Amino acid sequence: MKDGSLQLVFEAGKIVGISLGAGLDKT
């Protein structure tokens, strides 16, 4: 359970990081 949750958080973090990076690049 813990490993699964950490994996989900990690994947979500990557997606958010990429989204933020793209937003910063656009502005």
CYANA upper distance limits for C-alpha pairs under 8 A (distance plus 0.5 A):
  1 MET  CA      5 SER  CA      6.67
  2 LYS  CA      6 LEU  CA      6.62
  3 ASP  CA      7 GLN  CA      6.58
  4 GLY  CA      8 LEU  CA      6.74
  5 SER  CA      9 VAL  CA      6.67
  6 LEU  CA     10 PHE  CA      6.47
  7 GLN  CA     11 GLU  CA      6.60
  8 LEU  CA     12 ALA  CA      6.52
  9 VAL  CA     13 GLY  CA      6.44
 10 PHE  CA     14 LYS  CA      6.77
 11 GLU  CA     15 ILE  CA      6.83
 12 ALA  CA     16 VAL  CA      6.58
 13 GLY  CA     17 GLY  CA      6.41
 14 LYS  CA     18 ILE  CA      6.59
 15 ILE  CA     19 SER  CA      6.59
 16 VAL  CA     20 LEU  CA      6.54
 17 GLY  CA     21 GLY  CA      6.49
 18 ILE  CA     22 ALA  CA      6.56
 19 SER  CA     23 GLY  CA      6.67
 20 LEU  CA     24 LEU  CA      6.63
 21 GLY  CA     25 ASP  CA      6.65
 22 ALA  CA     26 LYS  CA      6.71
 23 GLY  CA     27 THR  CA      6.92
